[in-house]
Amino acid sequence: MNPNQVSQNKLIFWIPLVFFPIIFTNFLFLYRIIKPFPELSFVSIAISIYLLTLLILFFILRKYGYGFKDIGWYDFKLRDIGWAILFLLIAIFTWSGVSIMLNKFGIPEWEVKYSFGLFDILISFLSNVLIIPVAEETIFRGFLITALKEKMNVWVACTISIIFFALHHFFPFGIGAFIHILFWAPFPTFLFVWKKSLYPAVMMHIFNNLFAYIILPLIML
């Protein structure tokens, strides 16, 4: 079974419950009850919320006899790595253009505080490069688009997913992050819809975060 075959009429009503931990956490960011820094504290919160969300999603899928393969975790192909890299390169070029636009209009950039200690780099690799991309693609692309697209045009479902994903970055990181994600998220979204598999989107996301959180800080040493 693939994402086109899941009965979205069943899944769509569970969207509020699946996203409740994420929405609740964003409200805590909005009212500055929790903050995105220090990084270790933020990473711990993010991983905990994502694991809780995935656990909720697991039981909902299981209730209807589905598994994660039914929302995109299937049909891995080696050439998907090439597509992931190609789309990443385009996304990096787009990101640079957005940065120029933000600077021109005086809009604050997405603030990233790099840590250069060996322990910090290890934690960043485990969280930002491995856990978070897998969780975000599963939730925002695999589940949300799959749940929405039988009730609406698939590209409308994709647009909603992109906006939700951008808002998810707005509350902790600000308007610059929101705008960046609005332009970045269409690339993994298109990969998911085009390939009918989460693997290309997840690999693009992993390569992106590997560059942003590991390679770039090491270059800056």
Backbone as ProteinMPNN parsed JSONL, in Angstrom:
{"seq_chain_A": "MNPNQVSQNKLIFWIPLVFFPIIFTNFLFLYRIIKPFPELSFVSIAISIYLLTLLILFFILRKYGYGFKDIGWYDFKLRDIGWAILFLLIAIFTWSGVSIMLNKFGIPEWEVKYSFGLFDILISFLSNVLIIPVAEETIFRGFLITALKEKMNVWVACTISIIFFALHHFFPFGIGAFIHILFWAPFPTFLFVWKKSLYPAVMMHIFNNLFAYIILPLIML", "coords_chain_A": {"N_chain_A": [[0.852, -1.199, 0.0], [0.45, 2.313, -0.662], [0.923, 5.944, -0.155], [-1.19, 6.933, -1.719], [-3.251, 5.178, -1.367], [-4.23, 5.096, 1.191], [-6.976, 5.495, 3.403], [-7.935, 8.54, 3.649], [-10.158, 9.769, 4.672], [-10.55, 8.643, 7.141], [-8.206, 9.337, 8.518], [-8.05, 12.133, 8.517], [-9.549, 13.321, 10.535], [-8.071, 12.97, 12.755], [-6.027, 14.759, 12.742], [-5.901, 17.142, 14.475], [-5.325, 15.931, 17.001], [-2.892, 14.569, 16.518], [-1.225, 16.726, 15.96], [-1.353, 18.181, 18.285], [0.689, 18.117, 20.424], [2.781, 19.517, 19.112], [1.589, 21.99, 18.426], [0.936, 22.937, 20.997], [3.505, 23.217, 22.1], [4.5, 25.237, 20.435], [2.931, 27.39, 21.233], [3.998, 27.752, 23.761], [6.517, 28.666, 23.037], [5.688, 31.018, 21.773], [4.743, 32.626, 23.875], [7.041, 32.886, 25.261], [7.599, 31.088, 27.285], [9.164, 28.883, 27.028], [12.387, 28.841, 25.419], [14.322, 29.016, 22.334], [17.007, 28.784, 22.832], [19.254, 27.907, 25.514], [20.86, 25.681, 23.127], [20.979, 22.87, 23.675], [18.947, 22.45, 25.537], [16.729, 23.198, 23.988], [16.859, 21.297, 21.915], [16.377, 18.952, 23.359], [13.721, 19.35, 24.137], [12.49, 19.525, 21.609], [12.995, 16.958, 20.476], [11.659, 15.335, 22.326], [8.991, 16.183, 21.971], [8.562, 15.524, 19.273], [8.906, 12.723, 19.335], [6.772, 12.01, 20.994], [4.662, 12.866, 19.364], [5.006, 11.187, 17.122], [4.529, 8.758, 18.367], [1.81, 8.983, 19.051], [0.8, 9.154, 16.443], [1.541, 6.62, 15.495], [-0.168, 4.883, 16.954], [-2.643, 5.75, 16.045], [-2.523, 5.144, 13.285], [-2.222, 2.396, 13.534], [-4.676, 1.725, 14.616], [-6.363, 1.683, 12.423], [-5.312, -0.304, 10.952], [-3.059, 0.383, 9.533], [0.384, 1.242, 8.731], [3.555, 2.941, 9.107], [4.594, 2.756, 6.569], [2.431, 3.169, 4.956], [2.06, 5.862, 4.821], [4.121, 6.765, 3.369], [6.672, 5.647, 3.929], [8.191, 3.712, 2.211], [9.452, 1.83, -0.636], [12.227, 2.482, -1.316], [14.774, 3.783, -3.394], [17.98, 3.755, -4.941], [18.534, 5.851, -6.682], [17.08, 7.873, -5.636], [18.706, 9.215, -3.874], [20.295, 10.801, -5.523], [18.319, 12.536, -6.591], [17.592, 13.797, -4.239], [19.94, 15.201, -3.574], [20.169, 16.894, -5.817], [17.819, 18.478, -5.599], [18.368, 19.629, -3.168], [20.582, 21.264, -3.756], [19.364, 23.146, -5.428], [17.609, 24.203, -3.571], [19.398, 25.366, -1.74], [20.49, 27.393, -3.313], [18.148, 28.884, -3.687], [17.655, 29.578, -1.026], [19.795, 31.307, -0.547], [19.064, 33.44, -2.205], [16.719, 34.251, -0.912], [17.814, 35.128, 1.496], [19.225, 37.387, 0.64], [17.05, 38.967, -0.107], [15.754, 39.286, 2.385], [17.689, 40.726, 3.816], [17.744, 43.038, 2.3], [15.261, 44.181, 2.857], [15.485, 44.574, 5.525], [14.737, 42.57, 7.307], [15.05, 40.405, 10.026], [17.42, 37.732, 9.915], [17.23, 34.1, 10.025], [18.215, 33.053, 13.087], [20.959, 31.198, 14.018], [22.744, 29.587, 16.441], [25.839, 28.416, 16.585], [27.57, 25.617, 17.966], [30.777, 24.478, 18.885], [32.043, 22.462, 20.224], [33.074, 19.008, 20.696], [31.157, 17.306, 21.886], [28.851, 18.857, 21.563], [28.65, 18.937, 18.771], [28.213, 16.231, 18.252], [25.724, 15.822, 19.54], [24.198, 17.575, 18.016], [24.378, 16.315, 15.539], [23.031, 13.861, 15.993], [20.485, 14.798, 16.659], [19.638, 17.111, 14.974], [20.412, 16.209, 12.441], [19.679, 13.52, 12.141], [17.339, 12.611, 13.793], [15.365, 14.763, 13.851], [14.891, 15.566, 11.047], [13.744, 13.122, 10.045], [11.479, 12.854, 11.695], [10.071, 15.28, 11.178], [9.555, 15.162, 8.387], [7.989, 12.85, 8.284], [5.735, 13.63, 9.782], [4.83, 16.214, 8.818], [4.914, 15.996, 6.031], [4.457, 13.214, 5.18], [2.23, 12.259, 6.876], [0.398, 14.545, 7.141], [-0.122, 15.576, 4.502], [-1.02, 13.237, 3.264], [-3.31, 12.74, 4.789], [-4.903, 14.933, 4.183], [-5.326, 15.083, 1.398], [-7.432, 13.702, 0.103], [-9.646, 15.137, 0.661], [-9.3, 17.461, -0.602], [-7.69, 19.223, -3.338], [-4.492, 17.932, -4.23], [-2.356, 19.74, -4.318], [-3.297, 21.876, -2.898], [-3.428, 20.687, -0.411], [-0.695, 20.299, -0.08], [0.168, 22.967, 0.045], [-1.023, 23.8, 2.452], [0.378, 22.123, 4.183], [2.992, 23.152, 3.847], [2.691, 25.778, 4.851], [1.933, 25.233, 7.517], [4.288, 23.998, 8.334], [6.117, 26.091, 8.053], [5.065, 27.913, 9.922], [5.55, 26.455, 12.18], [8.251, 26.855, 12.487], [8.317, 29.557, 12.813], [7.479, 30.449, 15.407], [9.502, 29.71, 17.383], [11.812, 30.789, 16.095], [11.345, 33.115, 14.592], [10.332, 35.685, 12.118], [12.08, 35.67, 9.943], [12.91, 32.984, 9.731], [10.44, 31.843, 9.168], [9.851, 32.883, 6.59], [12.04, 31.887, 5.134], [11.516, 29.105, 5.314], [9.093, 28.936, 3.974], [9.95, 29.161, 1.357], [11.751, 27.082, 1.2], [10.512, 24.63, 1.937], [8.764, 23.743, -0.204], [10.392, 22.112, -1.846], [11.148, 19.494, -0.603], [8.497, 18.755, -0.305], [7.48, 18.58, -2.932], [9.112, 16.493, -3.841], [8.162, 14.366, -2.269], [5.466, 14.111, -3.135], [5.816, 13.699, -5.869], [7.497, 11.383, -6.056], [6.063, 9.677, -4.507], [6.903, 8.675, -2.095], [8.56, 8.876, 1.046], [11.281, 8.76, 1.277], [13.077, 10.219, -0.592], [12.522, 12.91, 0.16], [13.153, 12.902, 2.89], [15.888, 12.282, 2.797], [16.863, 14.537, 1.428], [16.304, 16.47, 3.376], [17.904, 15.55, 5.491], [20.508, 15.785, 4.337], [20.511, 18.544, 3.968], [20.409, 19.52, 6.643], [22.725, 18.372, 7.601], [24.65, 19.808, 6.201], [24.032, 22.424, 7.127], [24.219, 22.327, 9.955], [26.456, 20.839, 10.679], [28.644, 20.623, 8.717], [28.961, 23.339, 7.855], [29.453, 24.747, 10.373], [31.925, 23.487, 10.996], [33.496, 24.363, 8.886], [33.612, 27.005, 9.567], [35.276, 27.061, 11.723]], "CA_chain_A": [[0.0, 0.0, 0.0], [1.22, 3.541, -0.694], [0.159, 7.075, 0.336], [-2.393, 7.18, -2.501], [-4.251, 4.181, -1.072], [-4.717, 5.219, 2.557], [-8.277, 6.143, 3.514], [-7.731, 9.805, 4.322], [-11.38, 10.13, 5.383], [-10.369, 8.216, 8.514], [-7.07, 9.992, 9.143], [-8.132, 13.596, 8.572], [-10.15, 13.76, 11.792], [-7.082, 12.825, 13.815], [-4.978, 15.776, 12.594], [-5.716, 17.955, 15.692], [-4.678, 15.171, 18.071], [-1.495, 14.315, 16.14], [-0.464, 17.975, 16.014], [-1.527, 18.882, 19.559], [1.958, 18.392, 21.12], [3.545, 20.525, 18.378], [0.896, 23.272, 18.591], [1.095, 23.338, 22.396], [4.886, 23.672, 22.271], [4.65, 26.523, 19.747], [2.337, 28.411, 22.101], [4.979, 28.011, 24.81], [7.512, 29.536, 22.411], [5.059, 32.306, 21.495], [4.666, 33.392, 25.114], [8.388, 32.873, 25.827], [7.692, 30.203, 28.433], [10.413, 28.21, 26.698], [13.131, 29.574, 24.403], [15.103, 28.116, 21.473], [18.381, 28.67, 23.304], [20.414, 27.207, 24.937], [20.515, 24.694, 22.105], [20.771, 21.534, 24.231], [17.609, 22.447, 26.125], [15.764, 23.233, 22.889], [16.913, 20.007, 21.235], [15.711, 17.98, 24.224], [12.278, 19.597, 24.03], [12.06, 19.194, 20.243], [13.001, 15.506, 20.31], [10.582, 14.787, 23.158], [7.71, 16.487, 21.33], [8.456, 14.731, 18.044], [8.701, 11.318, 19.687], [5.39, 11.895, 21.468], [3.789, 12.999, 18.191], [5.128, 9.954, 16.335], [3.87, 7.69, 19.127], [0.375, 9.177, 18.834], [0.535, 8.798, 15.052], [1.668, 5.171, 15.389], [-1.376, 4.229, 17.47], [-3.763, 6.089, 15.156], [-2.362, 4.316, 12.091], [-2.466, 1.005, 13.931], [-6.119, 1.582, 14.843], [-7.008, 1.405, 11.135], [-4.581, -1.361, 10.259], [-2.009, 0.964, 8.709], [1.703, 1.415, 9.314], [4.233, 4.119, 8.555], [4.797, 2.567, 5.125], [1.232, 3.629, 4.263], [2.117, 7.314, 4.648], [5.29, 7.136, 2.57], [7.92, 4.967, 4.245], [8.346, 2.494, 1.417], [9.939, 1.951, -2.001], [13.496, 3.196, -1.417], [15.58, 3.541, -4.584], [19.272, 4.434, -4.847], [18.525, 7.11, -7.436], [16.465, 8.905, -4.801], [19.795, 10.005, -3.289], [20.64, 11.81, -6.522], [17.263, 13.542, -6.626], [17.673, 14.558, -2.988], [21.071, 16.124, -3.68], [19.831, 17.906, -6.823], [16.838, 19.404, -5.041], [19.038, 20.375, -2.108], [21.392, 22.317, -4.379], [18.425, 24.201, -5.856], [17.082, 24.822, -2.355], [20.452, 26.22, -1.187], [20.515, 28.576, -4.166], [16.943, 29.651, -3.35], [17.867, 30.104, 0.327], [20.687, 32.468, -0.676], [18.263, 34.532, -2.756], [15.82, 34.726, 0.147], [18.649, 35.876, 2.442], [19.46, 38.709, 0.036], [15.785, 39.694, -0.017], [15.522, 39.646, 3.781], [18.634, 41.791, 4.161], [17.336, 44.25, 1.586], [14.107, 44.764, 3.533], [15.778, 44.729, 6.942], [14.064, 41.53, 8.091], [16.083, 39.588, 10.698], [17.659, 36.384, 9.397], [17.061, 32.985, 10.958], [19.389, 33.028, 13.957], [21.459, 29.884, 14.406], [23.922, 29.701, 17.296], [26.619, 27.2, 16.414], [28.446, 25.159, 19.037], [31.895, 23.835, 18.215], [32.592, 21.371, 21.024], [32.835, 17.681, 20.148], [29.882, 16.825, 22.417], [27.79, 19.65, 20.937], [28.534, 18.494, 17.38], [27.609, 14.903, 18.298], [24.309, 16.0, 19.857], [23.589, 18.205, 16.848], [24.266, 15.297, 14.482], [21.972, 12.914, 16.356], [19.174, 15.454, 16.691], [19.315, 17.919, 13.798], [20.692, 15.525, 11.174], [19.02, 12.22, 12.067], [16.001, 12.474, 14.385], [14.414, 15.818, 13.486], [14.411, 15.444, 9.658], [12.861, 11.959, 9.907], [10.213, 13.158, 12.361], [9.349, 16.359, 10.495], [9.045, 14.695, 7.096], [6.908, 11.89, 8.56], [4.552, 14.315, 10.311], [4.342, 17.328, 7.994], [4.727, 15.574, 4.652], [3.81, 11.913, 5.07], [0.902, 12.17, 7.488], [-0.52, 15.662, 6.903], [-0.545, 15.614, 3.097], [-1.809, 12.026, 3.014], [-4.608, 12.881, 5.448], [-5.69, 16.03, 3.618], [-5.458, 15.196, -0.054], [-8.688, 13.192, -0.442], [-10.673, 16.151, 0.896], [-8.967, 18.658, -1.38], [-6.646, 19.055, -4.339], [-3.24, 17.565, -3.586], [-1.475, 20.902, -4.179], [-3.839, 22.652, -1.776], [-2.939, 19.971, 0.769], [0.738, 20.612, 0.027], [0.291, 24.359, 0.485], [-1.338, 23.816, 3.878], [1.522, 21.499, 4.853], [4.12, 24.099, 3.814], [2.38, 26.885, 5.766], [2.04, 24.68, 8.872], [5.7, 23.756, 8.608], [6.747, 27.404, 8.221], [4.609, 28.44, 11.212], [6.233, 25.681, 13.215], [9.565, 27.466, 12.668], [8.157, 30.978, 13.125], [7.33, 30.754, 16.83], [10.784, 29.755, 18.094], [12.934, 31.406, 15.388], [11.023, 34.429, 14.061], [9.789, 35.887, 10.778], [13.074, 35.275, 8.945], [12.813, 31.533, 9.578], [9.147, 31.573, 8.511], [9.979, 33.187, 5.157], [12.973, 30.91, 4.565], [10.87, 27.798, 5.199], [8.082, 29.031, 2.909], [10.62, 28.948, 0.073], [12.512, 25.833, 1.239], [9.66, 23.446, 2.108], [8.208, 23.166, -1.44], [11.27, 21.131, -2.486], [10.845, 18.139, -0.119], [7.079, 18.477, -0.545], [7.351, 18.115, -4.315], [9.752, 15.178, -3.925], [7.254, 13.383, -1.672], [4.299, 13.911, -4.004], [6.276, 13.179, -7.156], [8.034, 10.031, -5.921], [5.13, 8.885, -3.699], [7.724, 8.045, -1.064], [9.208, 9.852, 1.914], [12.736, 8.615, 1.28], [13.808, 11.345, -1.202], [12.335, 14.123, 0.964], [13.911, 12.743, 4.131], [17.315, 12.385, 2.479], [17.15, 15.94, 1.161], [16.265, 17.157, 4.664], [19.098, 15.135, 6.225], [21.676, 16.418, 3.714], [20.399, 19.973, 4.251], [20.789, 19.782, 8.034], [24.135, 18.004, 7.725], [25.401, 20.971, 5.717], [23.768, 23.62, 7.933], [24.535, 22.187, 11.381], [27.719, 20.149, 10.928], [29.705, 21.014, 7.785], [29.175, 24.799, 7.92], [30.188, 25.12, 11.592], [33.307, 23.035, 10.915], [34.186, 25.274, 7.96], [33.774, 28.296, 10.242], [36.273, 26.941, 12.8]], "C_chain_A": [[0.884, 1.245, 0.0], [0.35, 4.708, -0.248], [-1.112, 7.355, -0.442], [-3.546, 6.257, -2.101], [-4.807, 4.263, 0.344], [-6.053, 5.947, 2.569], [-8.139, 7.413, 4.344], [-8.97, 10.256, 5.078], [-11.306, 9.712, 6.845], [-9.309, 9.046, 9.217], [-7.282, 11.482, 9.377], [-8.679, 14.099, 9.907], [-9.182, 13.661, 12.97], [-5.985, 13.872, 13.735], [-4.809, 16.623, 13.856], [-4.997, 17.211, 16.815], [-3.2, 14.934, 17.763], [-0.658, 15.575, 16.329], [-0.565, 18.699, 17.351], [-0.206, 19.128, 20.282], [2.774, 19.492, 20.453], [2.923, 21.902, 18.55], [1.074, 23.805, 20.0], [2.497, 23.893, 22.643], [5.108, 25.025, 21.607], [4.018, 27.662, 20.533], [3.278, 28.747, 23.259], [6.111, 28.889, 24.29], [6.953, 30.94, 22.213], [5.045, 33.198, 22.726], [5.957, 33.346, 25.92], [8.476, 32.086, 27.128], [8.906, 29.299, 28.273], [11.063, 28.961, 25.542], [13.991, 28.612, 23.59], [16.557, 27.961, 21.885], [18.378, 28.655, 24.827], [20.001, 26.021, 24.074], [20.194, 23.322, 22.683], [19.379, 21.406, 24.842], [16.54, 22.405, 25.042], [15.7, 21.888, 22.174], [16.191, 18.943, 22.05], [14.2, 18.111, 24.136], [11.765, 19.149, 22.663], [11.975, 17.683, 20.051], [11.869, 14.866, 21.1], [9.22, 14.987, 22.505], [7.517, 15.647, 20.072], [8.213, 13.252, 18.342], [7.288, 11.078, 20.199], [4.415, 11.946, 20.299], [3.821, 11.736, 17.337], [4.46, 8.779, 17.041], [2.354, 7.774, 18.96], [-0.004, 8.734, 17.425], [0.594, 7.285, 14.856], [0.381, 4.469, 15.824], [-2.602, 4.539, 16.615], [-3.698, 5.25, 13.881], [-2.695, 2.854, 12.401], [-3.956, 0.736, 14.127], [-6.855, 1.188, 13.56], [-6.261, 0.35, 10.317], [-3.503, -0.855, 9.332], [-0.679, 0.925, 9.454], [2.349, 2.638, 8.703], [4.506, 3.976, 7.059], [3.618, 3.119, 4.336], [1.156, 5.15, 4.139], [3.448, 7.731, 4.01], [6.581, 6.412, 2.843], [8.015, 3.633, 3.513], [8.998, 2.841, 0.084], [11.193, 2.819, -2.118], [14.23, 2.791, -2.691], [16.873, 4.343, -4.471], [19.267, 5.776, -5.575], [17.844, 8.233, -6.662], [17.514, 9.788, -4.134], [20.202, 11.125, -4.242], [19.607, 12.913, -6.603], [17.315, 14.414, -5.373], [18.783, 15.592, -3.05], [20.766, 17.244, -4.677], [18.87, 18.945, -6.255], [17.446, 20.22, -3.899], [19.855, 21.525, -2.683], [20.516, 23.475, -4.852], [17.897, 24.949, -4.643], [18.109, 25.757, -1.719], [20.564, 27.513, -1.995], [19.33, 29.493, -3.853], [17.098, 30.31, -1.993], [18.744, 31.354, 0.278], [19.934, 33.675, -1.218], [17.316, 35.115, -1.729], [16.596, 35.551, 1.173], [18.937, 37.281, 1.926], [18.208, 39.569, 0.151], [15.512, 40.163, 1.412], [16.422, 40.796, 4.21], [18.242, 43.115, 3.515], [16.188, 44.958, 2.301], [14.289, 44.873, 5.047], [15.066, 43.728, 7.839], [15.13, 40.64, 8.715], [16.187, 38.195, 10.084], [17.316, 35.351, 10.461], [18.338, 32.881, 11.779], [19.735, 31.592, 14.326], [22.735, 30.096, 15.213], [24.69, 28.378, 17.245], [27.448, 26.919, 17.659], [29.537, 24.286, 18.415], [32.543, 22.722, 19.032], [32.227, 20.019, 20.435], [31.486, 17.134, 20.609], [28.725, 17.556, 21.748], [27.563, 19.202, 19.489], [27.872, 17.117, 17.318], [26.108, 14.999, 18.564], [23.568, 16.601, 18.666], [23.406, 17.197, 15.725], [23.107, 14.342, 14.775], [20.585, 13.536, 16.256], [18.833, 16.127, 15.375], [19.487, 17.178, 12.475], [19.903, 14.214, 11.048], [17.56, 12.249, 12.541], [15.01, 13.487, 13.833], [13.978, 15.742, 12.018], [13.448, 14.277, 9.449], [11.493, 12.262, 10.503], [9.414, 14.199, 11.596], [8.782, 15.908, 9.156], [7.891, 13.708, 7.288], [5.623, 12.607, 8.942], [3.989, 15.321, 9.312], [4.134, 16.945, 6.537], [3.917, 14.273, 4.597], [2.403, 11.874, 5.611], [-0.03, 13.285, 7.021], [-1.015, 15.694, 5.46], [-1.421, 14.408, 2.769], [-3.213, 12.154, 3.604], [-5.506, 13.908, 4.767], [-6.126, 15.824, 2.163], [-6.706, 14.556, -0.651], [-9.829, 14.174, -0.253], [-10.451, 17.393, 0.046], [-7.93, 18.295, -2.429], [-5.306, 18.825, -3.653], [-2.327, 18.768, -3.389], [-1.991, 21.881, -3.137], [-3.38, 22.022, -0.466], [-1.452, 20.262, 1.0], [0.963, 22.027, 0.539], [0.015, 24.489, 1.972], [-0.179, 23.227, 4.679], [2.702, 22.456, 4.941], [3.899, 25.24, 4.805], [2.482, 26.422, 7.212], [3.504, 24.515, 9.273], [6.443, 25.077, 8.835], [6.345, 28.03, 9.556], [5.297, 27.736, 12.372], [7.632, 26.24, 13.485], [9.47, 28.95, 13.049], [8.205, 31.248, 14.628], [8.649, 30.708, 17.591], [11.838, 30.641, 17.435], [12.621, 32.728, 14.694], [10.615, 34.46, 12.595], [10.772, 35.482, 9.686], [13.033, 33.783, 8.663], [11.534, 31.151, 8.846], [9.252, 31.77, 7.0], [10.925, 32.189, 4.483], [12.279, 29.566, 4.327], [9.78, 27.809, 4.137], [8.692, 28.752, 1.542], [11.373, 27.617, 0.031], [11.605, 24.6, 1.196], [9.031, 22.92, 0.815], [9.084, 22.084, -2.079], [11.065, 19.716, -1.935], [9.383, 17.761, -0.325], [6.871, 17.929, -1.949], [7.966, 16.73, -4.475], [8.819, 14.089, -3.389], [6.082, 13.075, -2.597], [4.714, 13.26, -5.315], [6.689, 11.712, -7.06], [7.111, 9.103, -5.135], [5.868, 8.081, -2.629], [8.381, 9.144, -0.24], [10.729, 9.827, 1.816], [13.472, 9.779, 0.601], [13.714, 12.622, -0.372], [13.158, 14.061, 2.248], [15.408, 12.882, 3.868], [17.708, 13.821, 2.153], [17.242, 16.719, 2.465], [17.509, 16.817, 5.49], [20.351, 15.799, 5.659], [21.693, 17.922, 4.0], [20.89, 20.282, 5.665], [22.239, 19.384, 8.312], [25.021, 19.162, 7.296], [25.271, 22.143, 6.681], [24.303, 23.511, 9.356], [25.871, 21.512, 11.669], [28.842, 20.687, 10.034], [30.002, 22.51, 7.885], [29.868, 25.234, 9.197], [31.654, 24.687, 11.562], [34.13, 23.909, 9.973], [34.52, 26.595, 8.658], [34.792, 28.239, 11.374], [37.565, 27.704, 12.479]], "O_chain_A": [[1.959, 1.234, 0.6], [-0.837, 4.516, 0.015], [-2.038, 7.955, 0.104], [-4.696, 6.519, -2.454], [-5.767, 3.562, 0.664], [-6.242, 6.911, 1.827], [-8.215, 7.379, 5.572], [-8.865, 11.038, 6.023], [-11.923, 10.344, 7.701], [-9.48, 9.423, 10.377], [-6.749, 12.038, 10.337], [-8.311, 15.183, 10.358], [-9.442, 14.199, 14.046], [-5.089, 13.879, 14.579], [-3.674, 16.819, 14.291], [-4.157, 17.789, 17.504], [-2.35, 15.081, 18.642], [0.478, 15.509, 16.799], [0.077, 19.733, 17.535], [0.024, 20.252, 20.728], [3.391, 20.31, 21.137], [3.633, 22.878, 18.793], [1.334, 24.994, 20.186], [2.658, 24.914, 23.312], [5.821, 25.871, 22.148], [4.52, 28.786, 20.503], [3.347, 29.899, 23.689], [6.61, 29.755, 25.009], [7.643, 31.931, 22.45], [5.309, 34.396, 22.629], [5.985, 33.71, 27.095], [9.32, 32.374, 27.977], [9.593, 28.984, 29.245], [10.38, 29.638, 24.774], [14.353, 27.536, 24.066], [17.266, 27.106, 21.354], [17.548, 29.349, 25.413], [18.935, 25.435, 24.265], [19.245, 22.673, 22.242], [18.714, 20.382, 24.685], [15.561, 21.667, 25.157], [14.616, 21.396, 21.863], [15.468, 18.119, 21.489], [13.484, 17.112, 24.068], [10.736, 18.48, 22.566], [10.984, 17.183, 19.518], [11.195, 13.961, 20.607], [8.393, 14.075, 22.486], [6.431, 15.118, 19.835], [7.405, 12.605, 17.675], [6.672, 10.061, 19.877], [3.46, 11.171, 20.243], [2.778, 11.268, 16.88], [3.891, 7.903, 16.39], [1.691, 6.757, 18.753], [-0.996, 8.031, 17.23], [-0.224, 6.727, 14.124], [-0.101, 3.566, 15.139], [-3.494, 3.702, 16.474], [-4.712, 4.705, 13.447], [-3.364, 2.175, 11.623], [-4.436, -0.359, 13.835], [-7.842, 0.454, 13.602], [-6.549, 0.145, 9.138], [-3.069, -1.577, 8.435], [-0.624, 0.617, 10.644], [1.743, 3.305, 7.864], [4.636, 4.98, 6.358], [3.775, 3.498, 3.176], [0.291, 5.673, 3.436], [3.852, 8.891, 4.096], [7.522, 6.542, 2.06], [7.931, 2.566, 4.122], [9.086, 4.013, -0.281], [11.233, 3.764, -2.906], [14.302, 1.609, -3.029], [16.872, 5.468, -3.972], [19.918, 6.726, -5.139], [18.009, 9.407, -6.991], [17.262, 10.96, -3.858], [20.427, 12.259, -3.82], [19.956, 14.091, -6.677], [17.107, 15.625, -5.442], [18.595, 16.733, -2.627], [21.067, 18.408, -4.415], [19.082, 20.148, -6.411], [17.073, 21.374, -3.692], [19.823, 22.637, -2.155], [20.878, 24.641, -4.697], [17.751, 26.171, -4.671], [17.748, 26.82, -1.214], [20.715, 28.595, -1.428], [19.479, 30.711, -3.765], [16.721, 31.468, -1.816], [18.478, 32.336, 0.97], [20.133, 34.797, -0.754], [17.126, 36.33, -1.672], [16.093, 36.561, 1.665], [18.899, 38.248, 2.686], [18.29, 40.755, 0.467], [15.09, 41.299, 1.627], [15.978, 41.726, 4.884], [18.393, 44.18, 4.115], [16.145, 46.187, 2.347], [13.353, 45.224, 5.764], [14.82, 44.014, 9.011], [16.023, 40.166, 8.014], [15.179, 37.562, 9.774], [17.136, 35.677, 11.634], [19.416, 32.649, 11.233], [18.909, 30.864, 14.876], [23.689, 30.708, 14.733], [24.25, 27.364, 17.786], [27.955, 27.829, 18.315], [29.267, 23.466, 17.538], [33.502, 22.102, 18.571], [31.207, 19.882, 19.76], [30.748, 16.559, 19.808], [27.721, 16.934, 21.403], [26.422, 19.1, 19.037], [27.059, 16.861, 16.43], [25.312, 14.337, 17.897], [22.452, 16.191, 18.345], [22.389, 17.22, 15.032], [22.299, 14.054, 13.893], [19.631, 12.888, 15.825], [17.853, 15.763, 14.726], [18.797, 17.475, 11.499], [19.504, 13.844, 9.943], [16.651, 11.944, 11.768], [13.925, 13.11, 13.392], [12.78, 15.846, 11.753], [12.444, 14.424, 8.753], [10.466, 11.965, 9.893], [8.213, 14.028, 11.384], [7.643, 16.24, 8.825], [6.921, 13.735, 6.53], [4.543, 12.239, 8.482], [2.8, 15.282, 8.995], [3.266, 17.509, 5.871], [2.822, 14.24, 4.034], [1.472, 11.499, 4.897], [-1.133, 13.006, 6.552], [-2.217, 15.827, 5.226], [-2.436, 14.535, 2.083], [-4.19, 11.726, 2.99], [-6.73, 13.769, 4.772], [-7.168, 16.33, 1.746], [-7.027, 14.83, -1.808], [-10.861, 14.071, -0.917], [-11.312, 18.271, -0.02], [-7.366, 17.201, -2.412], [-5.011, 19.437, -2.626], [-1.594, 18.825, -2.402], [-1.213, 22.636, -2.554], [-2.994, 22.722, 0.47], [-1.014, 20.448, 2.136], [1.842, 22.261, 1.368], [0.728, 25.2, 2.68], [0.201, 23.761, 5.721], [3.342, 22.562, 5.987], [4.823, 25.625, 5.521], [3.049, 27.124, 8.049], [3.903, 24.843, 10.39], [7.302, 25.164, 9.713], [7.182, 28.612, 10.246], [5.587, 28.34, 13.405], [8.143, 26.11, 14.597], [10.436, 29.527, 13.549], [8.891, 32.169, 15.073], [8.901, 31.607, 18.393], [12.683, 31.198, 18.135], [13.543, 33.408, 14.245], [10.557, 33.432, 11.92], [10.363, 35.007, 8.627], [13.112, 33.358, 7.511], [11.536, 30.25, 8.007], [8.798, 30.929, 6.224], [10.641, 31.705, 3.388], [12.435, 28.962, 3.266], [9.561, 26.8, 3.468], [8.04, 28.177, 0.67], [11.611, 27.077, -1.05], [11.904, 23.634, 0.494], [8.777, 21.718, 0.737], [8.565, 21.22, -2.787], [10.825, 18.801, -2.723], [9.062, 16.585, -0.5], [6.171, 16.934, -2.137], [7.406, 15.881, -5.169], [8.701, 13.018, -3.984], [5.747, 11.911, -2.815], [4.03, 12.365, -5.811], [6.281, 10.893, -7.883], [7.334, 7.893, -5.092], [5.494, 6.952, -2.31], [8.716, 10.209, -0.76], [11.392, 10.777, 2.232], [14.428, 10.29, 1.183], [14.704, 13.338, -0.216], [13.782, 15.045, 2.644], [16.116, 13.531, 4.637], [18.778, 14.275, 2.561], [18.147, 17.534, 2.644], [18.098, 17.697, 6.117], [21.168, 16.321, 6.417], [22.75, 18.503, 4.243], [21.691, 21.196, 5.862], [22.902, 19.986, 9.157], [26.022, 19.462, 7.947], [26.265, 22.784, 7.022], [24.791, 24.497, 9.907], [26.372, 21.599, 12.79], [29.868, 21.151, 10.533], [31.163, 22.905, 7.989], [30.803, 26.031, 9.126], [32.528, 25.412, 12.036], [35.308, 24.168, 10.221], [35.548, 27.218, 8.392], [35.139, 29.28, 11.933], [38.499, 27.702, 13.281]]}, "name": "protein", "num_of_chains": 1, "seq": "MNPNQVSQNKLIFWIPLVFFPIIFTNFLFLYRIIKPFPELSFVSIAISIYLLTLLILFFILRKYGYGFKDIGWYDFKLRDIGWAILFLLIAIFTWSGVSIMLNKFGIPEWEVKYSFGLFDILISFLSNVLIIPVAEETIFRGFLITALKEKMNVWVACTISIIFFALHHFFPFGIGAFIHILFWAPFPTFLFVWKKSLYPAVMMHIFNNLFAYIILPLIML"}
